[in-house]
Amino acid sequence: MAIVLLVILALASPFVVGGQAIDIDERRDISLSPGVRSIELNVRATVGQLEVSFAELDGKAVEVTAQIEGTTIRPGSGGPLELTVEYRDDVASGGDRMVANITFDAYAPWPYYSLDSARYSVVVDPSLNATLDLGMTTGGITLSTAPGVVLEGLRLNATSNGAAVTFNNGTMLSGDVRIHTATGGTLFRWYDVEVKGHPTIALSESSGDIDAVFYQHRPLNGSMTVKAAGTLGDMSLSLDLSGVNSAEVKSSKGATVTGEGFTGSLPASLRSDNYRDGGVHRMDVQLNNTRGDIVVDGRWAGSV
């Protein structure tokens, strides 16, 4: 047995000790053509952590960064990352829309590569109305909006590290949101966002937890539907509302309910005291969880 262990250690040691350091830092910019007012942004990554955010970019539409650290026993082989950035706009034909496709393709098979970290950043100028389609094969995704952002739609798929999504104060949502994670869980935060029309927010998770917070003290200026679907993990919903904003919660089974300014019970119906069917500033929430628990904290105040 000792001989076998020594042989294994001898074979493995070159991959761990003798490797050459990898330090990749690639940056790309997408220029903003005059007349472009909206962007359809499609981002795919194979492994790592993707962060998408919004900031003023002084004449650029998007900034792209990829940073990878690790070791390899294949120096000079071209590196483990292929970064592709493609974009086009329809301004020449009288339009005002840009389509951008970004791919972070990291191929680092063991034992030839050992990655310590793979981080990708995509920053969008908030002057562009944005439709986002984000996907991560192995890893997680973080998304954060900024004041002035108009989000026309979001589709997000992540796996092992889940998703953390924050819609910040001053954001307008005018399209549907679909967030699905496989094992890492979903963290969703909503802070005084305005809606246009009647968007739907759908959160689904295969085995991790879903943790959603809706803080709405400014008028919602529209109605919306929230759907959360889980299987094995727990589900937590917090509603912190005031003034004209209202909400009704229904669930697939009984839940632990806390708070004030809400009446009723689950799974039947839990409503803020000012809720009425067809109300303008309202949230209609449906929670479905197969095995995990459901916890709801509902708070509504007539004024703040």
C-alpha positions in Angstrom: 0.0 0.0 0.0 2.9 2.4 0.8 4.4 1.8 -2.6 1.2 2.6 -4.3 0.8 5.9 -2.4 4.3 6.9 -3.2 3.7 6.4 -6.9 0.5 8.4 -6.8 2.2 11.3 -5.0 5.2 11.2 -7.4 2.9 11.4 -10.4 0.7 14.2 -8.9 3.5 16.4 -7.7 4.5 18.0 -11.1 0.9 19.2 -11.5 0.8 20.9 -8.1 4.3 22.1 -7.5 5.9 22.5 -10.9 3.2 24.5 -12.6 3.6 28.0 -14.1 1.4 30.8 -12.8 -1.6 32.0 -14.8 -2.5 35.7 -14.5 -5.0 36.7 -17.1 -6.4 40.3 -17.2 -8.3 41.0 -20.5 -10.3 44.1 -21.1 -12.6 45.0 -24.0 -14.9 48.0 -24.7 -18.0 48.3 -26.8 -18.4 51.8 -28.2 -21.6 53.7 -28.1 -22.8 55.0 -31.4 -24.8 58.2 -31.6 -28.5 57.4 -31.7 -28.3 54.1 -29.8 -30.8 54.1 -26.9 -31.3 50.4 -26.0 -29.2 47.3 -25.8 -29.9 43.6 -25.9 -27.0 42.0 -24.0 -26.3 38.3 -24.1 -23.6 37.0 -21.8 -22.4 33.4 -21.4 -19.6 32.0 -19.2 -18.5 28.4 -18.7 -16.9 28.5 -15.3 -16.3 31.2 -12.6 -18.2 34.2 -11.2 -19.9 36.8 -13.4 -20.8 40.3 -12.2 -23.0 42.6 -14.2 -23.5 46.2 -13.1 -24.4 49.7 -14.4 -22.2 52.8 -14.4 -21.6 55.9 -16.6 -18.9 55.0 -19.1 -18.2 58.3 -20.9 -19.1 57.3 -24.5 -18.8 53.6 -24.2 -21.8 51.2 -24.1 -20.2 48.3 -22.3 -16.9 47.5 -20.5 -15.8 43.9 -20.3 -13.2 42.5 -18.0 -11.9 38.9 -17.5 -9.5 38.0 -14.7 -8.2 34.4 -14.2 -5.6 33.2 -11.7 -4.1 29.7 -11.3 -1.4 27.4 -12.5 -0.7 25.3 -15.6 1.8 22.7 -16.8 1.1 23.8 -20.3 2.9 27.2 -20.6 2.6 28.8 -24.0 -0.4 26.8 -25.0 -2.5 29.9 -25.5 -4.1 30.1 -22.1 -7.4 28.7 -20.7 -9.7 31.6 -21.7 -11.3 32.6 -25.0 -13.1 35.9 -24.7 -15.4 36.8 -27.6 -17.1 40.2 -27.9 -19.5 40.8 -30.8 -21.9 43.7 -31.3 -23.9 45.5 -33.9 -26.5 48.2 -34.1 -29.3 49.3 -36.5 -28.8 53.0 -36.4 -27.9 53.1 -40.1 -31.3 51.7 -41.0 -33.1 54.2 -38.7 -33.2 52.1 -35.5 -31.9 52.9 -32.1 -31.0 49.4 -30.7 -27.7 47.5 -30.2 -27.2 43.8 -29.8 -24.1 42.6 -28.0 -22.9 39.0 -27.5 -20.2 38.3 -24.9 -18.7 34.8 -24.2 -16.2 33.9 -21.5 -15.1 30.4 -22.5 -12.7 29.1 -19.9 -11.4 25.6 -20.7 -9.0 24.4 -18.0 -9.0 20.6 -17.7 -7.3 19.0 -14.7 -4.4 18.0 -14.3 -3.1 20.5 -16.9 -4.7 23.5 -15.2 -5.6 24.5 -11.7 -7.7 27.7 -11.5 -7.7 29.6 -8.2 -10.3 32.1 -9.5 -12.1 33.1 -12.6 -13.9 36.5 -12.4 -15.8 38.3 -15.2 -17.2 41.8 -15.1 -19.7 43.4 -17.5 -20.5 47.1 -16.9 -23.4 48.7 -18.9 -24.0 52.4 -19.3 -27.3 53.3 -17.6 -28.4 55.5 -20.4 -29.3 52.4 -22.4 -32.6 50.6 -21.8 -31.4 47.1 -21.2 -32.6 43.6 -22.0 -30.3 41.0 -20.3 -29.8 37.3 -21.0 -27.1 35.9 -18.6 -25.9 32.4 -18.3 -23.3 30.6 -16.3 -22.5 26.9 -16.8 -20.5 26.3 -13.6 -20.5 29.1 -11.1 -22.6 32.1 -10.1 -23.9 35.4 -11.2 -24.3 38.8 -9.5 -26.4 41.6 -10.9 -26.9 45.0 -9.5 -28.8 47.9 -11.2 -28.3 51.7 -10.6 -30.5 54.8 -10.5 -31.8 55.7 -13.9 -31.6 52.1 -15.3 -34.6 51.0 -17.4 -34.6 47.2 -17.4 -36.8 45.9 -20.2 -36.3 42.2 -19.4 -34.0 39.8 -17.6 -33.3 36.1 -18.1 -30.7 34.6 -15.8 -29.5 31.0 -15.4 -26.8 30.0 -12.9 -25.6 26.8 -11.3 -23.4 25.9 -8.3 -22.9 29.4 -6.8 -26.4 30.6 -7.5 -27.5 34.2 -8.2 -27.5 37.4 -6.2 -29.7 40.1 -7.9 -30.4 43.6 -6.6 -32.8 46.1 -8.2 -31.8 49.4 -6.7 -33.7 52.6 -6.0 -34.4 54.5 -9.1 -34.6 51.5 -11.4 -37.6 51.0 -13.7 -38.8 47.5 -14.7 -40.8 47.3 -17.9 -40.4 43.6 -18.8 -40.5 40.2 -17.3 -37.7 38.7 -15.1 -36.8 35.0 -15.1 -34.2 33.8 -12.7 -33.3 30.1 -12.4 -30.5 28.5 -10.3 -29.7 24.9 -9.9 -28.0 24.4 -6.5 -26.5 27.7 -5.2 -29.7 29.4 -4.3 -31.2 32.8 -5.2 -30.8 36.0 -3.3 -33.2 38.7 -4.7 -33.4 42.3 -3.4 -35.9 45.0 -4.6 -35.5 48.5 -3.3 -38.2 51.1 -4.3 -38.4 50.1 -8.0 -41.0 51.5 -10.4 -42.8 49.3 -12.8 -44.3 49.9 -16.2 -47.2 47.7 -17.3 -47.6 44.4 -15.4 -44.2 42.6 -15.4 -43.8 39.1 -13.9 -40.9 38.1 -11.7 -40.3 34.3 -11.7 -37.7 32.8 -9.3 -37.0 29.1 -9.5 -34.5 26.9 -7.7 -33.8 23.2 -8.0 -32.2 22.4 -4.6 -31.0 25.6 -2.9 -32.8 28.3 -1.0 -34.8 31.3 -2.3 -34.5 34.5 -0.3 -36.5 37.5 -1.6 -37.0 40.9 -0.2 -39.3 43.6 -1.6 -39.0 47.1 -0.1 -41.5 49.5 -1.6 -42.2 52.8 0.0 -42.4 54.9 -3.1 -45.4 54.4 -5.3 -45.0 51.3 -7.5 -46.8 53.0 -10.3 -48.1 49.7 -11.7 -48.9 46.2 -10.8 -46.7 43.1 -10.9 -46.8 39.3 -10.3 -44.1 37.5 -8.4 -43.8 33.7 -8.7 -41.3 31.6 -6.7 -40.9 27.9 -7.1 -38.6 25.7 -5.1 -38.0 22.0 -4.5 -35.6 21.0 -1.7 -34.5 24.3 -0.2 -36.3 26.7 2.1 -38.1 29.8 0.8 -38.1 33.2 2.6 -40.1 36.3 1.5 -40.1 39.7 3.1 -42.5 42.4 2.1 -41.9 45.9 3.5 -44.6 48.2 2.1 -46.3 51.5 2.9 -48.7 54.1 1.5 -50.5 53.1 -1.7 -48.5 50.0 -2.3 -50.2 46.7 -1.5 -49.7 43.0 -1.8 -51.4 39.6 -1.7 -49.5 36.4 -1.0 -50.7 32.8 -1.7 -48.7 29.6 -1.2 -48.8 25.9 -2.1 -48.8 25.0 1.6 -48.8 26.4 5.1 -46.1 28.9 6.1 -44.6 30.7 9.1 -46.0 34.2 9.0 -44.8 37.3 10.9 -45.2 41.0 10.6 -48.0 43.6 10.9 -50.4 45.4 8.6 -51.3 42.1 6.9 -54.3 39.9 7.5 -55.2 36.4 6.6 -53.2 33.2 6.6 -51.4 30.8 4.2 -51.9 28.8 2.1 -55.3 30.6 1.5 -54.5 34.3 1.3 -52.4 36.9 3.1 -53.2 40.5 2.2 -51.9 43.9 3.2 -54.7 45.8 4.9 -55.1 48.2 1.9 -55.1 45.5 -0.8 -58.0 45.4 -3.3 -58.4 43.4 -6.5 -57.4 45.4 -9.5 -55.5 48.0 -7.5 -52.9 50.0 -9.3 -49.9 49.8 -7.0 -50.0 46.1 -6.1 -47.9 42.9 -6.0 -49.6 39.5 -6.5 -47.3 36.8 -5.0 -47.5 33.0 -5.5 -45.1 30.8 -3.5 -44.7 27.1 -4.4 -42.3 24.9 -2.5 -42.2 21.1 -2.6 -40.2 20.0 0.4 -38.6 23.1 2.0 -40.2 25.4 4.5 -41.9 28.8 3.6 -41.4 31.8 5.8 -43.2 35.1 5.1 -42.7 38.4 6.8 -45.3 41.0 5.7 -45.3 44.6 6.9 -47.5 47.4 5.6 -47.8 50.9 7.1 -50.3 53.5 5.9 -47.6 56.2 5.8 -43.9 56.5 6.5 
